[in-house]
Amino acid sequence: MTLDDYNGFCASLPATNHVVQWGGAHVWKVGTKVFAIGGWDQGRQLFVTFKCSDIAYDVLKEQPGLRPAPYLASRGMKWIQRQTSQSMDDGALEDYLRESHRLVALKLTKQARKELGLGAS
């Protein structure tokens, strides 16, 4: 997945916004909450970090090319970083990004979800 592919996919999800922060990371948010972070390993390869369920985290953290997300996972958060497509192809990554968006959106208040057009439930 290229940076353009990553940004294009995240932009296609509802109620998202994009900022570049934290030393050049492409950060995608639903409302005000982060659901995906795209950055580089020493400028060479795109790494993508996303929130996932407890079960997905337990499975994915053991797969080659994936790891618990630096900083986030060390604070008890269930975030995975894809470093290579060895265990997760781009289609699967898109599925996980979609799920990350959903999980993060569910943590918004009902009022915020309604204002963003995501429904109140």
C-alpha positions as CSV (number, residue, x, y, z in Angstrom):
1,M,0.0,0.0,0.0
2,T,1.3,3.4,-0.9
3,L,0.8,6.6,1.1
4,D,-1.7,7.8,-1.6
5,D,-3.6,4.5,-1.3
6,Y,-3.7,4.7,2.5
7,N,-4.8,8.3,2.5
8,G,-7.4,7.7,-0.2
9,F,-8.9,4.7,1.6
10,C,-9.1,6.6,5.0
11,A,-10.6,9.6,3.2
12,S,-13.4,7.3,1.8
13,L,-14.6,6.4,5.3
14,P,-17.4,8.6,6.8
15,A,-16.7,11.7,8.9
16,T,-12.9,11.5,8.7
17,N,-10.3,14.2,8.7
18,H,-6.6,14.2,8.1
19,V,-3.7,15.9,9.8
20,V,0.1,15.5,9.4
21,Q,1.6,15.6,12.9
22,W,4.1,13.8,15.1
23,G,7.1,14.2,12.9
24,G,5.3,13.8,9.5
25,A,2.8,11.0,10.4
26,H,-0.4,11.0,8.4
27,V,-3.0,10.8,11.1
28,W,-6.7,10.0,10.3
29,K,-9.4,10.8,12.8
30,V,-13.1,10.2,13.0
31,G,-14.4,13.3,14.7
32,T,-11.6,14.2,17.1
33,K,-10.4,10.6,17.8
34,V,-7.5,8.9,16.0
35,F,-8.2,5.7,14.1
36,A,-5.2,5.3,11.9
37,I,-1.6,6.5,11.7
38,G,0.6,6.2,8.6
39,G,4.3,6.7,9.0
40,W,7.7,5.5,7.8
41,D,10.5,3.3,9.0
42,Q,13.5,5.6,8.4
43,G,11.7,7.1,5.4
44,R,11.7,3.8,3.4
45,Q,8.5,1.8,4.0
46,L,5.0,2.9,5.0
47,F,3.9,1.5,8.4
48,V,0.2,1.7,9.2
49,T,-1.1,1.6,12.8
50,F,-4.7,0.9,13.8
51,K,-6.9,0.1,16.7
52,C,-8.4,-3.4,16.9
53,S,-10.4,-5.7,19.1
54,D,-8.9,-7.6,22.0
55,I,-9.1,-10.9,20.1
56,A,-7.6,-9.4,16.9
57,Y,-4.8,-7.8,18.9
58,D,-3.9,-11.2,20.5
59,V,-3.8,-12.9,17.1
60,L,-2.1,-10.2,15.1
61,K,0.7,-9.3,17.5
62,E,2.2,-12.7,16.9
63,Q,2.2,-12.5,13.1
64,P,5.3,-11.7,11.0
65,G,5.3,-8.2,9.7
66,L,2.9,-7.0,12.5
67,R,3.7,-5.8,16.0
68,P,2.0,-4.1,19.0
69,A,2.1,-0.4,18.1
70,P,4.9,1.4,19.7
71,Y,3.8,3.8,22.5
72,L,0.1,2.9,22.2
73,A,0.4,-0.8,23.1
74,S,2.9,-0.1,25.9
75,R,0.1,1.9,27.5
76,G,-2.4,-1.0,27.4
77,M,-4.2,0.1,24.2
78,K,-5.0,-2.5,21.6
79,W,-3.3,-1.0,18.5
80,I,-1.3,-3.0,15.9
81,Q,1.3,-1.7,13.5
82,R,1.6,-3.3,10.1
83,Q,5.3,-3.1,9.0
84,T,5.1,-5.4,5.9
85,S,2.4,-7.2,4.0
86,Q,3.9,-10.5,4.9
87,S,0.9,-11.6,7.1
88,M,-1.6,-8.9,6.1
89,D,-2.3,-7.9,2.5
90,D,-3.7,-4.5,1.5
91,G,-7.3,-5.9,1.3
92,A,-7.1,-7.2,4.9
93,L,-5.4,-3.9,6.0
94,E,-8.4,-2.0,4.6
95,D,-10.8,-4.3,6.5
96,Y,-8.9,-3.6,9.8
97,L,-8.8,0.2,9.0
98,R,-12.6,0.1,8.5
99,E,-13.0,-1.8,11.8
100,S,-10.7,0.7,13.6
101,H,-12.8,3.5,12.3
102,R,-15.9,1.8,13.6
103,L,-14.4,1.0,17.0
104,V,-13.2,4.6,17.5
105,A,-16.5,6.1,16.3
106,L,-18.4,4.0,18.9
107,K,-16.3,5.7,21.6
108,L,-17.6,9.1,20.5
109,T,-20.6,10.5,22.4
110,K,-24.0,9.9,20.9
111,Q,-24.3,13.6,20.2
112,A,-20.9,13.7,18.4
113,R,-21.9,10.6,16.3
114,K,-25.2,12.3,15.4
115,E,-23.4,15.6,14.4
116,L,-21.0,13.7,12.2
117,G,-23.8,11.8,10.5
118,L,-22.8,8.5,12.0
119,G,-26.1,7.9,13.8
120,A,-26.7,8.2,17.6
121,S,-26.6,4.5,18.4
